Amino acid sequence: MTSKYDISICMPAYRTQLWERLYDSASEAVGPDYTWELILVGPNDPPPILAEKKNFKFFKDYGSPARCAQISTVLAEGELMMFGSDDGYFLKDSIKECIEIHDSLPYKDFIIA
């Protein structure tokens, strides 16, 4: 099965005022060489500018952050999946570097935790 994205970034999200910055930082963290999607789950509606993005998914749920993270995995379409613990932001190239480390490992078929 071919994945739609290289990586799915899944996280619970509550602070809508940070979501645009989060999306922009995810783009810089992944870089242009990989396809990605951002999946947020939480009780607040996303800003309209994010709702228009093709690689943005949102699911409304009023549960705990742990429940929100679990729900996001059902929506993920990436070959790889990562979890963020909150709706903060990412450092430039940080996710790209993690993908490159993963791709260099000889045991890609195992889950690395």
Secondary structure, 3 states (H helix, E strand, C coil): CCCCEEEEEEEECCCHHHHHHHHHHHHHHHCCCCCEEEEEEECCCCCHHHHCCCCEEEEECCCCHHHHHHHHHHHCCEEEEEECCCCCCCCCCHHHHHHHHHHHCCCCCCCCC
